[in-house]
Amino acid sequence: MGSFPTGGRGSRPIGGLVSRHDVIVIGAGVVGCSIAWHLAELGACNVLVLDRLQIGAGTTAQSSGILRTHYSVPENVALARRSFSAFEHFADYVHDEEAASGLVKCGYLIAAPEGPRLAPLRASLDQQQSMGIPLQRLDARQAAERLPICRFDDAALIGFEPEAGFADAYLVTTGFARAARRRGVRFMEGVAVQGLLAQGGAGGIERRITGVETSQGRFEAPLVISAQNIWSRELEDWTGITVPLVPERHRVFALQGPEPYTNAMPVYKDLGSPGMLYCRSYGGRQMLVSEGIGGEVLAAPDIEPGDIPMDAVIEVGTQVAERFPSYETAGLASSWTGVYDVTPDWNPVLGRVQALPGLMLAFGFSGHGFKLSPAVGRLLAQEALMLPTDLSLAPYAPERFSDGRLLTGLYGSGAVS
Ligand SMILES: Cc1cc2nc3c(=O)[nH]c(=O)nc-3n(C[C@H](O)[C@H](O)[C@H](O)COP(=O)(O)OP(=O)(O)OC[C@H]3O[C@@H](n4cnc5c(N)ncnc54)[C@H](O)[C@@H]3O)c2cc1C
């Protein structure tokens, strides 16, 4: 069970500062900052956000920033759709004329050849259309007009989503944080949460969370929201709850090809490649590319840069050259790694922990949390304030794994979900 204080210790100052808030958010990544902004926007007073590092310095800093509503899981489509309009009108959304999301609205192209990924693509496109998402089916010639550096001769189905593209995760995170601060939210950086405070748990009294124990003392609140991403497994030590999460390291490459991948060219998802590659423009000239399948499983959360062996460069480079013929001679401009918080069904865990009142969770975004962050922040803030939620959080419930109600998409493992 680890260090899980019980029995009414939460209100006494032990070894330092005690401070009381209405809601404490652990983690100032894009998800924590979005939650904080939405709490303030919906009228919460006295919100505290704590981060061991700095605002946006966790895995958010590693994001490829791609925004699309293409999912086979309809709940994700709805979240992504709501979120896209926030990215598109970000300054209005956070009531700050200086705020920007850095959106490049270049659209999203997705293609599959004959084979196992064709039926999921067809079903997902049909579903998106039935949900009112603007969508076009393109033939190979039309697709090549949008992305002339790519070959589509083997494509059996191509979808194009115009209301999509990519944005800047740092701008969005700091935009949410600044707007939240203006509404009175307190941010404390360099403060590590080391445990949760609780009361009850004995003599038939329900055990409930009452705050956090940190490197700078105790902070009390009737509600704690963990937005800790890959570090969420700390909750297992603090509370004994199960956090089904694996940190997975992924590699991202920036390639300089003879033909530019411009900002006018859409994001491209290649369901025909072994690694289900995703590609987008990088800096208006280079190609950002990464595999959309499982990565390197880490024993512990770690965002330090990982090794990128030459074999891995060749493996991805070969897949790129297969699809983008002129990139056969591309050079590697840069490369980096980032870590996903992967759940068993590659979908996030959102909402209250039923067995532990006073604790809410937001983790497990499995490589696709940036595009969902505005809607997720709003839903969790609504839930926290016991307001009706815009969409149901039930499909994302923490208990779905133990209840056998997984939210597995048609594509199986992978961030396309
Ligand atoms: C390589 C890569 C590419 C990606 N590409 C995309 C993409 O194209 N599109 C997309 O939608 N998503 C993408 N994602 C996913 C997306 O970026 C993440 O889902 C999202 O940024 C996660 O935000 P977060 O706030 O949950 O986590 P984080 O940004 O990791 O924030 C968690 C914060 O919690 C803090 N914290 C943790 N434990 C404690 C503690 N005990 N005390 C205090 N603070 C604590 C950490 O310091 C950290 O700042 C990608 C991710 C990676 C790694």
The ligand as an ORCA input file, in Angstrom:
! r2SCAN-3c Opt
* xyz 0 1
  C       6.391     11.213    -29.362
  C       4.964     11.592    -29.084
  C       4.149     12.017    -30.126
  C       2.821     12.344    -29.870
  N       2.050     12.809    -30.900
  C       0.771     13.133    -30.671
  C      -0.020     13.638    -31.733
  O       0.436     13.786    -32.854
  N      -1.313     13.982    -31.459
  C      -1.855     13.799    -30.217
  O      -3.039     14.071    -30.037
  N      -1.114     13.338    -29.189
  C       0.181     13.008    -29.390
  N       0.938     12.546    -28.367
  C       0.324     12.366    -27.059
  C       0.168     13.670    -26.316
  O       1.267     14.489    -26.552
  C       0.012     13.337    -24.835
  O      -1.102     12.481    -24.670
  C      -0.215     14.577    -23.988
  O       0.711     15.601    -24.251
  C      -0.115     14.182    -22.529
  O      -0.338     15.280    -21.708
  P      -0.411     15.076    -20.145
  O      -0.733     16.392    -19.575
  O      -1.293     13.894    -19.851
  O       1.046     14.556    -19.737
  P       2.438     15.278    -19.462
  O       2.706     16.369    -20.408
  O       3.462     14.201    -19.379
  O       2.230     15.926    -18.041
  C       2.223     15.202    -16.841
  C       2.849     16.098    -15.803
  O       2.671     15.517    -14.524
  C       3.776     15.866    -13.743
  N       3.849     14.923    -12.626
  C       3.782     13.575    -12.692
  N       3.870     13.042    -11.476
  C       3.980     14.070    -10.604
  C       4.131     14.148     -9.196
  N       4.187     13.071     -8.426
  N       4.219     15.376     -8.633
  C       4.175     16.493     -9.400
  N       4.069     16.468    -10.731
  C       3.967     15.265    -11.326
  C       4.943     15.742    -14.711
  O       6.065     16.473    -14.253
  C       4.352     16.269    -15.999
  O       4.649     17.645    -16.233
  C       2.286     12.234    -28.567
  C       3.098     11.836    -27.506
  C       4.435     11.526    -27.757
  C       5.301     11.099    -26.603
*
